């Protein structure tokens, strides 16, 4: 006979735990979904590279690959050159295993974002793996005078050629940027007296101010002569310049016009008159080279500017 006292007592809490809130038995745990099953799949190439770096005592964030995540390259050869140059690797002795691992890690990130761009990188990755496999395979014995062909030779030649073209393109780009930052005057050609003349540089306000400053410095050193000074207006100076240029067929040297001007007031009036004529496009100023003599030449619209616009200017500048 079995003693009831020897039977384990049933815990009422255990029975209640097996029942739902309304007396329905509790549901068993749901089976794992396919996504959960895939989470334990084989790690990606990037994870393998990070694990290998960590096994060697090197943090993945400190590897050369870490600075290239998210960076866009012009092509696979550009990426290979960047990996080689940033790590100071001899391009004639490329560690294929190391470079291939870093290249595959970059391709893994690129493939996740843009498959179209990753196609060319995947082809180069396959080429690197092919070279790596050829280096691992045993080579046939060769004679003492024969040299074994390096499987990396073709890749090195392509990288060097790509680098030469890249440097040439960079040089052309820098020259283009310099040319874009330079200002040219399309009217410079009008200053040339004949078709065989050397290229000239258009004079600007800075050159004009420099010449007038030199003239003023020389004027201060001239002997002082007490004469009855007449007031010269800008309008009168404009009339003087237009009459002088009308008589001249060739460009007139500015220094020659100023050589007969003695007073500072007359020099200032001459300076303002030249600026006004340039504004009205009645004259052009040119130089053969920087800091050289400034010449004054009639513009193509000189006659129209003189007949139409200068009559009012004479009164405004009195």
TORTI-527084 format. One record per residue (C-alpha): residue in three letters; x, y, z. Coordinates in steps of 0.25 Angstrom, whole numbers. Example, Ala and Ser with C-alpha at 12.3 -4.5 7.8 and 13.67 -1.06 7.14 Angstrom:
% TORTI-527084
+------+-------+-------+-------+
! code !    xx !    yy !    zz !
+------+-------+-------+-------+
!  Ala !    49 !   -18 !    31 !
!  Ser !    55 !    -4 !    29 !
+------+-------+-------+-------+
***
This chain:
% TORTI-527084
+------+-------+-------+-------+
! code !    xx !    yy !    zz !
+------+-------+-------+-------+
!  Unk !     0 !     0 !     0 !
!  Unk !     5 !    13 !    -4 !
!  Unk !     5 !    24 !     7 !
!  Unk !    -1 !    37 !     2 !
!  Unk !     9 !    45 !    11 !
!  Unk !    20 !    40 !     2 !
!  Unk !    14 !    46 !   -10 !
!  Unk !    19 !    60 !   -14 !
!  Unk !    10 !    70 !   -11 !
!  Unk !     4 !    78 !   -23 !
!  Unk !     6 !    93 !   -23 !
!  Unk !    -6 !   100 !   -26 !
!  Unk !     2 !   111 !   -32 !
!  Unk !     8 !   101 !   -42 !
!  Unk !    -6 !    97 !   -47 !
!  Unk !   -10 !   112 !   -48 !
!  Unk !     2 !   115 !   -56 !
!  Unk !    -2 !   105 !   -66 !
!  Unk !   -16 !   111 !   -68 !
!  Unk !   -19 !   124 !   -75 !
!  Unk !   -27 !   136 !   -70 !
!  Unk !   -40 !   129 !   -74 !
!  Unk !   -36 !   115 !   -71 !
!  Unk !   -30 !   112 !   -85 !
!  Unk !   -17 !   105 !   -85 !
!  Unk !    -5 !   114 !   -87 !
!  Unk !     1 !   113 !  -102 !
!  Unk !    14 !   107 !  -104 !
!  Unk !    26 !   116 !  -109 !
!  Unk !    25 !   120 !  -123 !
!  Unk !    35 !   113 !  -133 !
!  Unk !    47 !   122 !  -138 !
!  Unk !    45 !   130 !  -150 !
!  Unk !    54 !   128 !  -163 !
!  Unk !    60 !   142 !  -160 !
!  Unk !    64 !   137 !  -146 !
!  Unk !    70 !   125 !  -152 !
!  Unk !    78 !   133 !  -162 !
!  Unk !    83 !   142 !  -151 !
!  Unk !    92 !   131 !  -147 !
!  Unk !    97 !   129 !  -161 !
!  Unk !   112 !   130 !  -166 !
!  Unk !   118 !   144 !  -163 !
!  Unk !   120 !   154 !  -174 !
!  Unk !   133 !   157 !  -181 !
!  Unk !   134 !   170 !  -173 !
!  Unk !   132 !   163 !  -160 !
!  Unk !   142 !   152 !  -164 !
!  Unk !   153 !   164 !  -166 !
!  Unk !   149 !   170 !  -153 !
!  Unk !   150 !   157 !  -146 !
!  Unk !   164 !   154 !  -152 !
!  Unk !   169 !   168 !  -149 !
!  Unk !   164 !   166 !  -134 !
!  Unk !   171 !   153 !  -133 !
!  Unk !   184 !   160 !  -137 !
!  Unk !   182 !   170 !  -126 !
!  Unk !   178 !   181 !  -136 !
!  Unk !   165 !   188 !  -134 !
!  Unk !   157 !   188 !  -147 !
!  Unk !   155 !   203 !  -146 !
!  Unk !   170 !   205 !  -146 !
!  Unk !   172 !   198 !  -159 !
!  Unk !   173 !   206 !  -172 !
!  Unk !   160 !   201 !  -177 !
!  Unk !   153 !   208 !  -166 !
!  Unk !   156 !   222 !  -172 !
!  Unk !   149 !   217 !  -185 !
!  Unk !   136 !   213 !  -181 !
!  Unk !   126 !   222 !  -188 !
!  Unk !   136 !   228 !  -197 !
!  Unk !   134 !   227 !  -212 !
!  Unk !   145 !   224 !  -222 !
!  Unk !   146 !   226 !  -237 !
!  Unk !   148 !   211 !  -239 !
!  Unk !   154 !   198 !  -233 !
!  Unk !   169 !   202 !  -237 !
!  Unk !   167 !   215 !  -230 !
!  Unk !   163 !   208 !  -217 !
!  Unk !   175 !   198 !  -219 !
!  Unk !   184 !   210 !  -220 !
!  Unk !   179 !   217 !  -208 !
!  Unk !   180 !   204 !  -200 !
!  Unk !   195 !   203 !  -204 !
!  Unk !   199 !   217 !  -203 !
!  Unk !   192 !   219 !  -189 !
!  Unk !   199 !   207 !  -183 !
!  Unk !   213 !   211 !  -190 !
!  Unk !   213 !   197 !  -197 !
!  Unk !   223 !   195 !  -208 !
!  Unk !   215 !   194 !  -220 !
!  Unk !   225 !   184 !  -226 !
!  Unk !   223 !   174 !  -214 !
!  Unk !   208 !   175 !  -211 !
!  Unk !   203 !   166 !  -200 !
!  Unk !   192 !   160 !  -208 !
!  Unk !   185 !   153 !  -196 !
!  Unk !   185 !   166 !  -187 !
!  Unk !   180 !   175 !  -199 !
!  Unk !   170 !   165 !  -204 !
!  Unk !   163 !   165 !  -190 !
!  Unk !   162 !   180 !  -189 !
!  Unk !   157 !   181 !  -203 !
!  Unk !   146 !   170 !  -201 !
!  Unk !   142 !   178 !  -188 !
!  Unk !   140 !   190 !  -196 !
!  Unk !   133 !   183 !  -207 !
!  Unk !   123 !   177 !  -196 !
!  Unk !   119 !   191 !  -192 !
!  Unk !   118 !   196 !  -206 !
!  Unk !   109 !   184 !  -210 !
!  Unk !    99 !   187 !  -199 !
!  Unk !    97 !   201 !  -205 !
!  Unk !    99 !   201 !  -220 !
!  Unk !   100 !   188 !  -228 !
!  Unk !   102 !   195 !  -241 !
!  Unk !   115 !   202 !  -236 !
!  Unk !   119 !   189 !  -229 !
!  Unk !   120 !   181 !  -241 !
!  Unk !   133 !   186 !  -246 !
!  Unk !   139 !   185 !  -232 !
!  Unk !   134 !   170 !  -231 !
!  Unk !   141 !   167 !  -244 !
!  Unk !   154 !   173 !  -238 !
!  Unk !   152 !   165 !  -225 !
!  Unk !   151 !   152 !  -233 !
!  Unk !   164 !   156 !  -240 !
!  Unk !   171 !   158 !  -227 !
!  Unk !   166 !   145 !  -222 !
!  Unk !   171 !   138 !  -235 !
!  Unk !   185 !   144 !  -232 !
!  Unk !   184 !   140 !  -218 !
!  Unk !   181 !   126 !  -222 !
!  Unk !   192 !   125 !  -232 !
!  Unk !   202 !   130 !  -222 !
!  Unk !   197 !   119 !  -212 !
!  Unk !   198 !   108 !  -222 !
!  Unk !   212 !   100 !  -224 !
!  Unk !   220 !   105 !  -236 !
!  Unk !   227 !    96 !  -246 !
!  Unk !   242 !    95 !  -244 !
!  Unk !   250 !   104 !  -253 !
!  Unk !   264 !   105 !  -258 !
!  Unk !   275 !   112 !  -251 !
!  Unk !   275 !   123 !  -262 !
!  Unk !   260 !   125 !  -263 !
!  Unk !   252 !   134 !  -254 !
!  Unk !   238 !   130 !  -249 !
!  Unk !   227 !   140 !  -254 !
!  Unk !   221 !   147 !  -243 !
!  Unk !   205 !   146 !  -243 !
!  Unk !   205 !   161 !  -238 !
!  Unk !   212 !   167 !  -250 !
!  Unk !   201 !   170 !  -259 !
!  Unk !   193 !   176 !  -247 !
!  Unk !   205 !   185 !  -243 !
!  Unk !   206 !   190 !  -258 !
!  Unk !   192 !   193 !  -258 !
!  Unk !   193 !   201 !  -245 !
!  Unk !   205 !   209 !  -249 !
!  Unk !   198 !   213 !  -262 !
!  Unk !   185 !   217 !  -255 !
!  Unk !   194 !   225 !  -246 !
!  Unk !   201 !   232 !  -257 !
!  Unk !   187 !   236 !  -264 !
!  Unk !   182 !   240 !  -250 !
!  Unk !   193 !   249 !  -248 !
!  Unk !   192 !   255 !  -262 !
!  Unk !   177 !   257 !  -260 !
!  Unk !   180 !   264 !  -246 !
!  Unk !   190 !   273 !  -253 !
!  Unk !   180 !   277 !  -264 !
!  Unk !   169 !   279 !  -253 !
!  Unk !   178 !   289 !  -246 !
!  Unk !   182 !   297 !  -258 !
!  Unk !   167 !   298 !  -261 !
!  Unk !   164 !   303 !  -248 !
!  Unk !   175 !   313 !  -249 !
!  Unk !   170 !   318 !  -263 !
!  Unk !   156 !   319 !  -257 !
!  Unk !   161 !   328 !  -246 !
!  Unk !   168 !   337 !  -256 !
!  Unk !   160 !   349 !  -262 !
!  Unk !   163 !   352 !  -277 !
!  Unk !   158 !   364 !  -285 !
!  Unk !   152 !   360 !  -299 !
!  Unk !   155 !   374 !  -304 !
!  Unk !   170 !   373 !  -302 !
!  Unk !   171 !   368 !  -317 !
!  Unk !   166 !   382 !  -321 !
!  Unk !   178 !   389 !  -315 !
!  Unk !   188 !   382 !  -325 !
!  Unk !   193 !   390 !  -336 !
!  Unk !   195 !   378 !  -345 !
!  Unk !   192 !   363 !  -346 !
!  Unk !   206 !   359 !  -342 !
!  Unk !   207 !   367 !  -330 !
!  Unk !   210 !   360 !  -317 !
!  Unk !   199 !   358 !  -307 !
!  Unk !   196 !   370 !  -298 !
!  Unk !   190 !   372 !  -284 !
!  Unk !   178 !   381 !  -282 !
!  Unk !   181 !   392 !  -272 !
!  Unk !   172 !   394 !  -260 !
!  Unk !   169 !   404 !  -249 !
!  Unk !   181 !   399 !  -241 !
!  Unk !   191 !   402 !  -252 !
!  Unk !   185 !   415 !  -255 !
!  Unk !   186 !   419 !  -240 !
!  Unk !   200 !   415 !  -239 !
!  Unk !   204 !   423 !  -251 !
!  Unk !   198 !   435 !  -246 !
!  Unk !   204 !   433 !  -232 !
!  Unk !   218 !   433 !  -239 !
!  Unk !   215 !   445 !  -247 !
!  Unk !   210 !   452 !  -234 !
!  Unk !   223 !   448 !  -227 !
!  Unk !   231 !   454 !  -239 !
!  Unk !   223 !   467 !  -239 !
!  Unk !   226 !   469 !  -224 !
!  Unk !   241 !   469 !  -227 !
!  Unk !   240 !   479 !  -238 !
!  Unk !   245 !   493 !  -236 !
!  Unk !   234 !   502 !  -231 !
!  Unk !   230 !   514 !  -240 !
!  Unk !   221 !   525 !  -236 !
!  Unk !   211 !   526 !  -248 !
!  Unk !   197 !   531 !  -249 !
!  Unk !   190 !   517 !  -248 !
!  Unk !   177 !   515 !  -256 !
!  Unk !   166 !   506 !  -250 !
!  Unk !   165 !   493 !  -259 !
!  Unk !   152 !   486 !  -259 !
!  Unk !   149 !   471 !  -262 !
!  Unk !   140 !   476 !  -273 !
!  Unk !   151 !   484 !  -279 !
!  Unk !   161 !   472 !  -278 !
!  Unk !   151 !   463 !  -285 !
!  Unk !   150 !   473 !  -296 !
!  Unk !   166 !   473 !  -297 !
!  Unk !   167 !   458 !  -297 !
!  Unk !   156 !   456 !  -308 !
!  Unk !   163 !   467 !  -317 !
!  Unk !   176 !   460 !  -315 !
!  Unk !   171 !   446 !  -318 !
!  Unk !   164 !   451 !  -330 !
!  Unk !   177 !   456 !  -336 !
!  Unk !   184 !   443 !  -333 !
!  Unk !   183 !   431 !  -341 !
!  Unk !   192 !   422 !  -332 !
!  Unk !   190 !   419 !  -317 !
!  Unk !   196 !   431 !  -309 !
!  Unk !   205 !   428 !  -297 !
!  Unk !   199 !   433 !  -284 !
!  Unk !   212 !   438 !  -279 !
!  Unk !   214 !   447 !  -291 !
!  Unk !   201 !   454 !  -288 !
!  Unk !   204 !   456 !  -274 !
!  Unk !   218 !   461 !  -276 !
!  Unk !   213 !   475 !  -279 !
!  Unk !   203 !   475 !  -267 !
!  Unk !   210 !   483 !  -256 !
!  Unk !   199 !   485 !  -244 !
!  Unk !   193 !   474 !  -236 !
!  Unk !   179 !   479 !  -239 !
!  Unk !   181 !   477 !  -253 !
!  Unk !   187 !   463 !  -251 !
!  Unk !   174 !   460 !  -243 !
!  Unk !   165 !   466 !  -253 !
!  Unk !   173 !   457 !  -264 !
!  Unk !   171 !   445 !  -256 !
!  Unk !   156 !   447 !  -254 !
!  Unk !   154 !   451 !  -269 !
!  Unk !   161 !   437 !  -273 !
!  Unk !   152 !   429 !  -263 !
!  Unk !   139 !   436 !  -269 !
!  Unk !   144 !   434 !  -283 !
!  Unk !   146 !   419 !  -280 !
!  Unk !   132 !   418 !  -273 !
!  Unk !   126 !   424 !  -286 !
!  Unk !   134 !   414 !  -294 !
!  Unk !   140 !   425 !  -302 !
!  Unk !   154 !   420 !  -300 !
!  Unk !   162 !   408 !  -296 !
!  Unk !   174 !   406 !  -287 !
!  Unk !   185 !   396 !  -290 !
!  Unk !   199 !   391 !  -286 !
!  Unk !   209 !   382 !  -293 !
!  Unk !   212 !   375 !  -279 !
!  Unk !   210 !   377 !  -265 !
!  Unk !   215 !   390 !  -259 !
!  Unk !   219 !   395 !  -273 !
!  Unk !   215 !   408 !  -280 !
!  Unk !   200 !   411 !  -281 !
!  Unk !   194 !   414 !  -295 !
!  Unk !   181 !   421 !  -298 !
!  Unk !   174 !   417 !  -311 !
!  Unk !   160 !   421 !  -317 !
!  Unk !   149 !   412 !  -315 !
!  Unk !   141 !   407 !  -327 !
!  Unk !   130 !   416 !  -321 !
!  Unk !   138 !   428 !  -319 !
!  Unk !   131 !   437 !  -329 !
!  Unk !   117 !   433 !  -324 !
!  Unk !   122 !   435 !  -309 !
!  Unk !   128 !   449 !  -313 !
!  Unk !   116 !   454 !  -320 !
!  Unk !   105 !   448 !  -311 !
!  Unk !   109 !   447 !  -297 !
!  Unk !   121 !   457 !  -294 !
!  Unk !   113 !   470 !  -296 !
!  Unk !   105 !   467 !  -283 !
!  Unk !   118 !   462 !  -276 !
!  Unk !   125 !   475 !  -278 !
!  Unk !   115 !   482 !  -270 !
!  Unk !   114 !   472 !  -259 !
!  Unk !   129 !   472 !  -256 !
!  Unk !   130 !   487 !  -255 !
+------+-------+-------+-------+
***
